[in-house]
């Protein structure tokens, strides 16, 4: 073996990474070859020098800053638990919404046929819907007027969507309703996006989300992003980055609290 | 005591994975300085290293549930750290090939320049620690990236060969030869830089 061939072995010898046979071979070579011996000593010296490169202290605000982010993320995590994660639950969620919707329509049609008297109160006691029509001063008014003058509230014990905006916080008693509060006052946006390379998109998006301190969850084919800061920057970036982008239910960059569902389309 | 602290760490990991931020704090306190240092070595700029290290810690928090203990926790942490930094480097296309002192394939001269290496050894043994460190560090920065990374991981941060192999997704054999080549290159650079330092040093000593 030539000296140059010993180079790798000597380097591994410094790290104690040789088999007993190799070790023996190197040791006996070092005894006989002054050049390699010198080179070995320099290597030892160099490695030792590297180890003495001191560890640098953590910047003062690092830990506090980090824990702040973690706490924030943890609170958010609890807050978005209303969103069912299992497919089964998701179906229940959707059917509950559909049911609420249809019940609403049926109820509304019912109202049309009710012979209206003053102080009409209608209550359905099945616990799903409670509708109350308050005083209507002029009997025989057209349906149009009734709509205007009556206050109607629909309460849903299941997870619902639109009517929930009428729930007052003090009305929230049971756990289900509490969960629905996650949607209250926020705006849900769906964004279908086409990108060139999925991995790069994910990396960059995660980087931006991290930098803006926006919480997110990775979904099957995209992201669920929970913004509680203005989403302007993110929207801007998505528009700029995408090959093709489609917004559903509109997007308003003025929105302060938005849930954006980013769905990746036709990824190569 | 070692076993105790390992069992304790195990508990922290499990609790943190369930969303216990207190357990996570205990856990991350053990690693954050190291994470920051690795980021700092690999990325060079303190502000970038700060952001990257925060990103790494948050990634660890998010991915804890996925950590099944196939590898040592520390190995996993260093892997997340290294990968995050390498990704950032790639992203920024910061390829330090411009200081490529050697041709592709590292055709180092066959004969080892004993005289020069001996000089460096003598010189460095006379220098105060800080000076050696600075000379070494500057020389490491002049290495091309693949060598710089293994020197940082192995000789500064003390990763094992297996850990480096896992982090960089290369075989143990490749790790061995890459470290050897990286060190040979570092030695060359040190020899070139030493003349600069020798002048400086002589001036100082007089």
Interface residues (C-beta under 8 A of the other chain):
Chain A: X2 X3 X4 X7 X8 X10 X11 X12 X15 X17 X34 X35 X36 X38 X39 X41 X42 X43 X45 X46 X47 X49 X50 X51 X52 X53 X54 X55 X56 X57 X58 X59 X62 X63 X65 X66 X67 X69 X70 X71 X73 X74 X77 X203 X204 X207 X210 X211
Chain B: X19 X21 X24 X25 X28 X29 X32 X33 X34 X36 X37 X40 X46 X50 X51 X53 X54 X55 X57 X58 X61 X62 X87 X91 X110 X111 X112 X114 X117 X118 X120 X121 X124 X125 X129 X132 X133 X136 X137 X140 X151 X154 X155 X156 X158 X161 X176 X177 X179 X180 X183 X184 X186 X187 X190
